[in-house]
Amino acid sequence: MLHDIRNVRITENDPLAFQFDYHGCQMIFVTHDINERLLWIKNINDAVHVCRQKRLVTSMLRAPESNLNSVVCQPIGKIFIREINAMNLPLISLEKN
């Protein structure tokens, strides 16, 4: 998931929220205070950077020289998210997963 996160930024209309883009969807998170928001943004940016670096090194070690530019999408780690409040979520059939 981390390698697909784009544009981690502070929201304009809420001083305690931040947002990022993930697979074309805009995800917004609200924190309790500004320091917590800044810490989350820093930690997510650091994790994304580390994930991309590890993915690059892993793909270079696994791929032959002719395939260095190809991207291998294998999971590297896990992230656990606890949803407290959500609005305007699309309904998804339970039969898919």
Secondary structure by P-SEA (a helix, b strand, c coil): ccccccccccccccccbbbbbcccbbbbbbcccaaaaaaaaaaaaaaaaaaaaaaaaaaaaaccccccccccccccbbbbbbbcccccccccccccc
